Amino acid sequence: MKIFASTLLLLAALPGAPALAQTACQPGTYAAPDGDFVVLVVSPAVAAPALRYQFRDGRRGATSEAGAPLACGGAQVTVKGEAWSPIAFRETPARFDSAGTQMNGMLIEPPGNDAKRPLVVMVHGSERTSPIGGLYGYAMAAQGISVFVYDKRGTGGSEGEYTQNFELLAADAAKALDTARGLAAGRHGRVGFFGGSQGGWVAPLAATRTKADFVAVGFGLVASPIEEDREQMVSEVRAAGLGKDAEALVTRLSAATAGLLLSDFHTGYDALDAVRRDMADKPWAAKIEGEYSGAIARMPNDELRRIGRARFDNLELIWDYDAVAALRKLDTPLLWVLAGEDREAPIETTRAALRGLQAAGKPIDTYLFPGTDHGMWEYVDKADGTRDYTRLTDGYLKLLGDWIKGDVRGAYGRAEKLTPR
């Protein structure tokens, strides 16, 4: 999960052949008689007047694409000749205070006043875009769940400064849950968090700051940002078939850059120089990225001393954050969904940590979707080693919805439920 840039891949555009825009399409969520749904939203990734669509099974695109699997007209959407009707959500804007900062949110409730309906707070990742009016909240609400979405501090309609300090973000998430619980009083049952990507660090921590009945995480890490950097580089050299010596070198590089980060770029230069010398004759070294180590290794020491902290450490990230310690404090049921081929958040350390927590008796359900990358995207490998992302994997959204409702049953696409061993 990229620390310095937006990584909410779930909002990324899918390429498609141009076609005449379906100008009759209206934003909203449309339900089929059998419970299937499609969400239509305005998106900066799609040229107006077209809309972004998202089906429950993961198909996503723009209404302007040739071959779009829906047609719009009047107050309905037609899919394979069947009319799907709009869901009349109750939407309540909200303002709340967190640590002296005014935050902006929205409660989305399905029709009716079901006192047993689950309520979930959506905890954002590292992106700076607003989740209000986005696909994810409505895709949850379409499954009979009340959803509270809010703007991360320093983004959208929320005040304050943008930060990646997990403690402060967890405090914000806890306040969001308390706010949502009050707004939906008498119209909800169990309450909890969902966090995607960086939200996988924040949501469990927030559940230690307020009472929560569940926590769900998608493509997050049970590892520190330093460990994430190392795993990304190890994944890079493995993908290139470079062997154990290369793995050892990038592991040393990650340790060296961690020394700089943890000392505010005051110390650690001797260790970094030693790794640079050993990597100097390796043609592949110039292409190594990691989360930040590749960029640090390519900057001269005098620049790192002058501007390293401003460049790499200006968002109050807790580099050596102990994610396992936070989960040990929780006895709340936890769902963790892994992307099997995640390049941004490699799963090796996370999977082992979850297995250990399960073996220790923590109530954790772990699922893995094979052949998916960060964001639960399916993809096609290209000749140059990059990936074309095709769709959100089938079963992911339904698994989240059913688990939050306490009604997991049957198969969820290609998902594999993992057990401790």
ABEGO torsion letter per residue (X at the ends): XBAABBABAAABBBBBBBBBBBAABBBEBBBBAAGBBBBBBBBAABBOABBBBBBAAGBBEBAABBGBABBBBEABBBBGGBBBBBBBBBBBBBBBBBGGBBBBBBBBBBBEBBAABBBBBBBBBABABBABGBAAAAAAAAAGBBBBBBBBBGBEABBEBBBABAAAAAAAAAAAAAAAAAAABGABBBBBBBBBEAAAAAAAAAAAABBBABBBBBGBBBBBAAAAAAAAAAAAAAAAGAEAAAAAAAAAAAAAAAAAAAAGGABGAAAAAAAAAAAAABAAAAABAEAAAAAAAABBAAAAAAAAAAAAAAAGBBAABBAAAAAAABABBBBBBBBAABAABBAAAAAAAAAAAAAAGBBBBBBBBBGBBBGGBBBBBBAAGBBBBABBBBGAAAAAAAAAAGABBEBBEABBBBBBX
